[in-house]
Amino acid sequence: MSLNVAIVGSGPAGFYTAEALLKGEGAEVRIDIIDRLAAPFGLIRAGVAPDHQTTKRVAEAFERTALRDEVRYFGNVEVGGKVSLDELREIYDAVVLAVGAPFDHAMNIPGEDKRGVYGSAAFVGWYNGHPDLMSLDPDLDTEAVAVIGVGNVAIDVARVLVKTPQEMTSADLPDHAARAIQAAPITDVYVIGRRGPVEAKFTNVELREMGKLETCDPVVDPAQLPDTIGDGLDDRDARLKARNLETLHEFAERGPGQKAKRVHFVFYASPVEVLGGDRVEGLRLERTRLEDGRAVGTGDYFEIDCGLVVPSIGYRSVAVEGAPFDERACIVPNDDGRVAEGLYAVGWIKRGPSGVIASNRPDGVAVAAHIRADLGAGAKPGREALEKLLAERQVRVVSYADWQKIDAAEVAAATPPAPRRKFVTLKDMLAVLDG
Ligand SMILES: Cc1cc2nc3c(=O)[nH]c(=O)nc-3n(C[C@H](O)[C@H](O)[C@H](O)COP(=O)(O)OP(=O)(O)OC[C@H]3O[C@@H](n4cnc5c(N)ncnc54)[C@H](O)[C@@H]3O)c2cc1C
């Protein structure tokens, strides 16, 4: 009997798992990929920056997997909502959790509940057209923005806020976000790190891009840049850090520049309070110094006037009802992806929010191997039982063929070179299907 596997989540981790299961040897496998959204691909659609279309092309490989006879896509089906995890575990031989880490960590500083503070999970979801975040409606009526964090997501946010409409013509920034960002009077974005330039997490391509923008200069204080990266890093890390440091030195040597906008890199600064009334008016920070690689406060404070604060300090998962959850680590506790009998986890829910798209592949490969080793052949009904259950509950399932129609409508509605004009609500997506 074929092995019936349900994968909950259609992001990279879910698709890499499906791909690996299909490649594995042994019993025939049938894979149902279930996502709470109508549109597949998780953060490839809702996280990766709208002007980084090349990165999003990995979805083409995932599409080939989705179109395999053995695979079925169940979009618009929330596990924990329309169907429970316990029900899935009764129906399927194996259930793989690939639900990601969609929420922001709090900064835990006074004032972070003010209007104008939006964590990057929410803010990026908003500008990428995630249906859950359309009501965020951020107030961008400010000249200055503080982005807290020195990883690629922080750089993405800064770049999207300062690029010109011409620089975004090949992007799939949805209409609502394009209108709001292009109307905003933003001239200065501060990208703030608690530690120094060597500890910053951004990759060099993303950092260098900040030096090539049409109307925005990178601003770096040379006094914050060490001459060398120091000792103790492995070769790969050392190369990356050395390149970043070199790029930052180049930026510093250019001086403040003449362009209309600026992205300021501010290192050794820890936010301690968001200032203002109901709305953000500034950010108070404490200068730090490094001790054994950790940032410690110096007791010296300064303020940045800004009307928008975007903490980009990490993502967190939430518990899926019916699965164990480690509240401290914010992951499903697992042994190399094994969670319990017939239950597995991959991607950000398994190991936390780290790494690039391809970092999720090894998770999928490992769990696919475990499923085959643990279960051999299948014993449960799988797909037909899920279809019956969803029909009884009158759930409007969006199939992969449905998604292809929505996708085609998005592509057809775009003004080239923009690749697509995104639908940002379920209602608009279903309207395509209902003619
Ligand atoms: C802002 C941002 C930008 C990034 N940019 C890049 C980049 O440029 N290049 C790069 O290589 N990596 C990038 N990454 C990293 C990359 O996106 C992640 O490594 C990857 O998406 C994690 O995969 P995942 O499958 O674990 O989670 P996700 O991609 O988040 O997928 C999880 C899926 O599960 C679904 N889901 C959640 N809960 C349920 C439920 N209860 N029932 C059904 N479905 C559910 C979600 O709708 C989603 O589709 C970026 C990450 C972020 C946050």
The ligand as a Gaussian input file, in Angstrom:
#p B3LYP/6-31G(d) Opt

LIG

0 1
 C       11.898000      38.690000       5.223000
 C       12.673000      37.469000       4.792000
 C       13.439000      37.522000       3.639000
 C       14.152000      36.392000       3.246000
 N       14.909000      36.478000       2.110000
 C       15.619000      35.418000       1.714000
 C       16.404000      35.499000       0.532000
 O       16.460000      36.552000      -0.143000
 N       17.097000      34.387000       0.166000
 C       17.046000      33.227000       0.885000
 O       17.679000      32.231000       0.490000
 N       16.309000      33.126000       2.025000
 C       15.597000      34.182000       2.443000
 N       14.865000      34.093000       3.584000
 C       14.852000      32.824000       4.355000
 C       13.822000      31.814000       3.802000
 O       12.672000      32.498000       3.396000
 C       13.516000      30.749000       4.865000
 O       14.711000      30.014000       5.093000
 C       12.431000      29.756000       4.464000
 O       11.305000      30.379000       3.892000
 C       11.947000      28.921000       5.657000
 O       11.145000      27.898000       5.150000
 P        9.956000      27.187000       5.928000
 O        9.348000      26.279000       4.921000
 O       10.439000      26.632000       7.203000
 O        8.904000      28.338000       6.326000
 P        7.967000      29.273000       5.451000
 O        8.622000      29.693000       4.194000
 O        7.519000      30.346000       6.370000
 O        6.714000      28.371000       5.065000
 C        5.745000      27.993000       6.028000
 C        4.413000      27.733000       5.336000
 O        3.517000      27.099000       6.274000
 C        2.216000      27.655000       6.123000
 N        1.509000      27.455000       7.393000
 C        1.790000      28.025000       8.589000
 N        0.933000      27.584000       9.534000
 C        0.093000      26.724000       8.926000
 C       -1.026000      25.947000       9.369000
 N       -1.417000      25.950000      10.655000
 N       -1.695000      25.177000       8.472000
 C       -1.303000      25.144000       7.164000
 N       -0.235000      25.872000       6.698000
 C        0.446000      26.626000       7.567000
 C        2.477000      29.106000       5.793000
 O        1.355000      29.715000       5.168000
 C        3.697000      28.996000       4.852000
 O        3.292000      28.850000       3.513000
 C       14.119000      35.198000       4.015000
 C       13.356000      35.155000       5.180000
 C       12.636000      36.280000       5.564000
 C       11.825000      36.223000       6.830000

